[in-house]
Amino acid sequence: MEYSVLGRTGRTVSRIGYGGATAGLKNYLEAYDPSDRNDRKRIVTSIETALSVGINYYDTAPGYGNGQSEGLLGEALRGVKESGSHPLFIATKISYNQRASLRESIERSLTLLHRDSIDLLQIHGDSITAVQADDILRAGGMSEEMRRLKEEGLVQHIGFTSEDNNDTVFRFIQSGVFDTMQICYNFIFQHPYEPSRPFGSLLEADKAGMGVVAMRTPTSGTFQRWIQMVNPANTFDYTPALIQFVLSNPYIDVALLGMRDASIVNSNAQIADDLTGRISLDKVHSRYI
């Protein structure tokens, strides 16, 4: 397994991370029920397999099935300290709407995950407006409370997640408050990185010394659905290429992947281990020969 250093956290993390959304969300991308006994067993087995191949980064959130993702990860990772000879790194989140009960949410997460401390607490952002950003960054706001939890040792590092590349993302980076950024980045959604300018939040986060985590690595099915529309007879599996595209970006420390089955974990680990599959993004974006 390839590893990287997650920005100024100084922590060593696997280049591919276990995405917990698919563990907690019912019927997300495919038929699945986190309350079904057999489906839960699949998840636990997939996590055990992830540990065996050296994946030490695990991402989850209370919003993934009202705590079911955290509970499943906590069940599978209980008593586990490391993977691939590196300490486990568990990241969870808190939404802006939960800011009034931030401490209570963290205490619940700690209980579900069977941990004394959370490695990374992130603001769970789909889209965070300018008004919400003002409130988060103000004196006594959500970011200050997160820093307080960090000082108390309940969390080790703090960050934010976003589907956007809007002004809020850049404000959060420039604030110096956050240790990490989790952003939507893949072959379809390349908005955080334009190398021919160069421009994008990936570059700014790197300048700020932040760790960067990519979500929706294989496009959450968007690319595959497009291929099916324009070429219904297509039988080529683009998954390895999509994963390698993200891993080829030097600014991405961790690429999150949803992996409900052990076979998918093993397949993704083999893809990540194949360094010959990496490409030059500069060449991809080149317009002249």
TORKEMI-555670 format. One record per residue (C-alpha): residue number from 1; residue in one letter; x, y, z. Coordinates in steps of 0.02 Angstrom, whole numbers, padded with zeros to 5 digits. Example, Ala and Ser with C-alpha at 12.3 -4.5 7.8 and 13.67 -1.06 7.14 Angstrom:
2
ATOM  pos  code  u  v  w
ATOM  1  a  00615  -00225  00390
ATOM  2  s  00684  -00053  00357
END
This chain:
289
ATOM  pos  code  u  v  w
ATOM  1  m  00000  00000  00000
ATOM  2  e  00062  00174  -00045
ATOM  3  y  00059  00303  00095
ATOM  4  s  00072  00491  00107
ATOM  5  v  00084  00624  00242
ATOM  6  l  -00081  00714  00272
ATOM  7  g  -00020  00893  00266
ATOM  8  r  00023  00979  00429
ATOM  9  t  -00061  00842  00531
ATOM  10  g  00102  00748  00504
ATOM  11  r  00003  00586  00502
ATOM  12  t  00044  00444  00383
ATOM  13  v  -00110  00389  00286
ATOM  14  s  -00148  00263  00149
ATOM  15  r  -00170  00338  -00025
ATOM  16  i  -00341  00256  -00035
ATOM  17  g  -00463  00275  00109
ATOM  18  y  -00616  00176  00160
ATOM  19  g  -00768  00284  00122
ATOM  20  g  -00902  00258  00253
ATOM  21  a  -01050  00334  00159
ATOM  22  t  -01087  00169  00074
ATOM  23  a  -01087  00083  00244
ATOM  24  g  -01226  00191  00316
ATOM  25  l  -01336  00253  00173
ATOM  26  k  -01480  00142  00121
ATOM  27  n  -01486  00102  -00066
ATOM  28  y  -01345  00223  -00105
ATOM  29  l  -01284  00180  -00281
ATOM  30  e  -01352  00003  -00266
ATOM  31  a  -01473  -00102  -00163
ATOM  32  y  -01412  -00101  00016
ATOM  33  d  -01486  -00089  00191
ATOM  34  p  -01371  -00052  00340
ATOM  35  s  -01498  -00133  00457
ATOM  36  d  -01496  -00296  00360
ATOM  37  r  -01393  -00429  00447
ATOM  38  n  -01312  -00497  00289
ATOM  39  d  -01272  -00323  00222
ATOM  40  r  -01193  -00276  00389
ATOM  41  k  -01087  -00433  00382
ATOM  42  r  -01027  -00384  00208
ATOM  43  i  -00970  -00215  00274
ATOM  44  v  -00878  -00288  00423
ATOM  45  t  -00791  -00413  00310
ATOM  46  s  -00743  -00275  00189
ATOM  47  i  -00668  -00173  00331
ATOM  48  e  -00570  -00323  00393
ATOM  49  t  -00505  -00345  00216
ATOM  50  a  -00459  -00161  00207
ATOM  51  l  -00356  -00182  00364
ATOM  52  s  -00269  -00334  00290
ATOM  53  v  -00212  -00236  00136
ATOM  54  g  -00147  -00090  00237
ATOM  55  i  -00286  00039  00225
ATOM  56  n  -00276  00145  00382
ATOM  57  y  -00387  00294  00335
ATOM  58  y  -00573  00273  00376
ATOM  59  d  -00702  00407  00337
ATOM  60  t  -00875  00416  00413
ATOM  61  a  -01008  00537  00475
ATOM  62  p  -01162  00539  00589
ATOM  63  g  -01263  00587  00435
ATOM  64  y  -01224  00422  00351
ATOM  65  g  -01378  00327  00407
ATOM  66  n  -01405  00420  00571
ATOM  67  g  -01248  00346  00649
ATOM  68  q  -01258  00175  00566
ATOM  69  s  -01096  00202  00470
ATOM  70  e  -01004  00253  00628
ATOM  71  g  -01078  00105  00720
ATOM  72  l  -01023  -00020  00586
ATOM  73  l  -00847  00052  00579
ATOM  74  g  -00839  00052  00768
ATOM  75  e  -00892  -00131  00772
ATOM  76  a  -00764  -00184  00642
ATOM  77  l  -00621  -00076  00707
ATOM  78  r  -00647  -00103  00893
ATOM  79  g  -00480  -00136  00976
ATOM  80  v  -00384  -00110  00813
ATOM  81  k  -00240  00012  00830
ATOM  82  e  -00152  00005  00661
ATOM  83  s  -00150  -00055  00482
ATOM  84  g  00001  -00074  00371
ATOM  85  s  00112  -00038  00523
ATOM  86  h  00035  00136  00536
ATOM  87  p  -00090  00197  00667
ATOM  88  l  -00272  00201  00613
ATOM  89  f  -00338  00370  00559
ATOM  90  i  -00526  00390  00585
ATOM  91  a  -00615  00543  00518
ATOM  92  t  -00794  00591  00557
ATOM  93  k  -00898  00749  00535
ATOM  94  i  -01022  00872  00607
ATOM  95  s  -01148  00969  00502
ATOM  96  y  -01176  01156  00515
ATOM  97  n  -01355  01121  00572
ATOM  98  q  -01286  01024  00721
ATOM  99  r  -01172  01165  00780
ATOM  100  a  -01276  01196  00937
ATOM  101  s  -01248  01015  00991
ATOM  102  l  -01071  00993  00928
ATOM  103  r  -01002  00921  01088
ATOM  104  e  -01147  00801  01107
ATOM  105  s  -01123  00742  00928
ATOM  106  i  -00938  00708  00957
ATOM  107  e  -00974  00613  01117
ATOM  108  r  -01099  00505  01022
ATOM  109  s  -00973  00477  00883
ATOM  110  l  -00840  00426  01009
ATOM  111  t  -00960  00301  01085
ATOM  112  l  -01011  00226  00918
ATOM  113  l  -00832  00217  00857
ATOM  114  h  -00766  00147  01023
ATOM  115  r  -00629  00279  01027
ATOM  116  d  -00562  00398  01159
ATOM  117  s  -00520  00527  01027
ATOM  118  i  -00566  00567  00846
ATOM  119  d  -00417  00587  00730
ATOM  120  l  -00507  00712  00618
ATOM  121  l  -00668  00810  00646
ATOM  122  q  -00735  00895  00490
ATOM  123  i  -00876  01015  00453
ATOM  124  h  -00990  00911  00344
ATOM  125  g  -01021  01024  00196
ATOM  126  d  -01125  00993  00043
ATOM  127  s  -01130  01178  00002
ATOM  128  i  -01082  01306  00134
ATOM  129  t  -01149  01481  00099
ATOM  130  a  -01057  01644  00132
ATOM  131  v  -01176  01682  00276
ATOM  132  q  -01143  01512  00354
ATOM  133  a  -00956  01537  00331
ATOM  134  d  -00967  01703  00424
ATOM  135  d  -01054  01616  00567
ATOM  136  i  -00930  01471  00570
ATOM  137  l  -00776  01584  00572
ATOM  138  r  -00839  01719  00691
ATOM  139  a  -00776  01735  00869
ATOM  140  g  -00869  01604  00972
ATOM  141  g  -00925  01516  00813
ATOM  142  m  -00918  01334  00761
ATOM  143  s  -00734  01336  00713
ATOM  144  e  -00687  01404  00883
ATOM  145  e  -00784  01264  00969
ATOM  146  m  -00697  01137  00858
ATOM  147  r  -00528  01209  00908
ATOM  148  r  -00580  01196  01090
ATOM  149  l  -00620  01011  01068
ATOM  150  k  -00449  00993  00988
ATOM  151  e  -00365  01076  01137
ATOM  152  e  -00459  00959  01254
ATOM  153  g  -00397  00808  01156
ATOM  154  l  -00569  00745  01105
ATOM  155  v  -00513  00772  00925
ATOM  156  q  -00336  00778  00857
ATOM  157  h  -00363  00880  00698
ATOM  158  i  -00502  00982  00618
ATOM  159  g  -00553  01008  00438
ATOM  160  f  -00697  01038  00319
ATOM  161  t  -00779  00949  00173
ATOM  162  s  -00863  01026  00021
ATOM  163  e  -00939  00980  -00145
ATOM  164  d  -00900  01154  -00207
ATOM  165  n  -00753  01260  -00260
ATOM  166  n  -00840  01421  -00207
ATOM  167  d  -00782  01572  -00107
ATOM  168  t  -00815  01483  00058
ATOM  169  v  -00688  01347  00016
ATOM  170  f  -00553  01477  -00016
ATOM  171  r  -00600  01575  00141
ATOM  172  f  -00586  01418  00246
ATOM  173  i  -00415  01380  00171
ATOM  174  q  -00353  01557  00200
ATOM  175  s  -00420  01564  00378
ATOM  176  g  -00280  01452  00440
ATOM  177  v  -00405  01367  00554
ATOM  178  f  -00417  01198  00469
ATOM  179  d  -00290  01059  00453
ATOM  180  t  -00373  00968  00308
ATOM  181  m  -00491  00990  00162
ATOM  182  q  -00601  00852  00090
ATOM  183  i  -00659  00901  -00084
ATOM  184  c  -00753  00825  -00230
ATOM  185  y  -00621  00788  -00362
ATOM  186  n  -00623  00660  -00503
ATOM  187  f  -00617  00643  -00692
ATOM  188  i  -00789  00724  -00713
ATOM  189  f  -00777  00855  -00575
ATOM  190  q  -00606  00933  -00597
ATOM  191  h  -00653  01106  -00533
ATOM  192  p  -00529  01106  -00385
ATOM  193  y  -00380  01088  -00502
ATOM  194  e  -00340  01172  -00667
ATOM  195  p  -00155  01139  -00700
ATOM  196  s  -00141  01241  -00860
ATOM  197  r  -00179  01405  -00769
ATOM  198  p  -00132  01347  -00634
ATOM  199  f  -00281  01375  -00520
ATOM  200  g  -00390  01288  -00391
ATOM  201  s  -00422  01247  -00210
ATOM  202  l  -00301  01099  -00216
ATOM  203  l  -00158  01219  -00251
ATOM  204  e  -00213  01342  -00117
ATOM  205  a  -00235  01205  00013
ATOM  206  d  -00061  01141  -00026
ATOM  207  k  00011  01317  -00004
ATOM  208  a  -00076  01324  00165
ATOM  209  g  00004  01159  00217
ATOM  210  m  -00164  01071  00228
ATOM  211  g  -00195  00886  00199
ATOM  212  v  -00311  00850  00052
ATOM  213  v  -00437  00709  00038
ATOM  214  a  -00533  00675  -00123
ATOM  215  m  -00712  00611  -00118
ATOM  216  r  -00815  00534  -00259
ATOM  217  t  -00654  00463  -00332
ATOM  218  p  -00738  00351  -00464
ATOM  219  t  -00870  00491  -00495
ATOM  220  s  -01008  00406  -00392
ATOM  221  g  -01069  00324  -00552
ATOM  222  t  -01085  00486  -00652
ATOM  223  f  -00954  00440  -00782
ATOM  224  q  -01020  00263  -00797
ATOM  225  r  -01199  00323  -00825
ATOM  226  w  -01138  00442  -00961
ATOM  227  i  -01045  00301  -01049
ATOM  228  q  -01201  00194  -01041
ATOM  229  m  -01301  00335  -01122
ATOM  230  v  -01182  00368  -01266
ATOM  231  n  -01117  00191  -01292
ATOM  232  p  -01241  00062  -01223
ATOM  233  a  -01141  -00085  -01291
ATOM  234  n  -00983  -00032  -01199
ATOM  235  t  -00905  -00170  -01094
ATOM  236  f  -00744  -00085  -01039
ATOM  237  d  -00716  -00064  -00851
ATOM  238  y  -00660  00115  -00824
ATOM  239  t  -00643  00099  -00635
ATOM  240  p  -00453  00074  -00631
ATOM  241  a  -00427  00224  -00745
ATOM  242  l  -00542  00334  -00641
ATOM  243  i  -00452  00289  -00480
ATOM  244  q  -00281  00311  -00558
ATOM  245  f  -00332  00482  -00624
ATOM  246  v  -00359  00545  -00446
ATOM  247  l  -00206  00457  -00375
ATOM  248  s  -00101  00537  -00512
ATOM  249  n  -00135  00708  -00438
ATOM  250  p  00012  00750  -00323
ATOM  251  y  -00098  00863  -00215
ATOM  252  i  -00214  00721  -00164
ATOM  253  d  -00158  00635  -00005
ATOM  254  v  -00304  00514  00010
ATOM  255  a  -00432  00457  -00119
ATOM  256  l  -00591  00394  -00036
ATOM  257  l  -00678  00240  -00107
ATOM  258  g  -00841  00158  -00058
ATOM  259  m  -00809  -00028  -00037
ATOM  260  r  -00953  -00135  00022
ATOM  261  d  -00874  -00300  -00028
ATOM  262  a  -00707  -00380  00012
ATOM  263  s  -00680  -00416  -00173
ATOM  264  i  -00695  -00230  -00212
ATOM  265  v  -00570  -00188  -00074
ATOM  266  n  -00444  -00310  -00148
ATOM  267  s  -00474  -00246  -00324
ATOM  268  n  -00451  -00064  -00271
ATOM  269  a  -00294  -00106  -00173
ATOM  270  q  -00220  -00189  -00327
ATOM  271  i  -00262  -00036  -00431
ATOM  272  a  -00181  00080  -00305
ATOM  273  d  -00026  -00031  -00296
ATOM  274  d  -00004  -00023  -00485
ATOM  275  l  00105  00132  -00497
ATOM  276  t  00127  00102  -00684
ATOM  277  g  -00055  00155  -00703
ATOM  278  r  -00018  00334  -00651
ATOM  279  i  -00027  00468  -00784
ATOM  280  s  00042  00643  -00814
ATOM  281  l  -00100  00766  -00785
ATOM  282  d  00003  00901  -00871
ATOM  283  k  00002  00795  -01030
ATOM  284  v  -00185  00765  -01014
ATOM  285  h  -00214  00952  -01011
ATOM  286  s  -00086  00995  -01145
ATOM  287  r  -00157  01077  -01302
ATOM  288  y  -00001  01086  -01409
ATOM  289  i  00116  00955  -01478
END
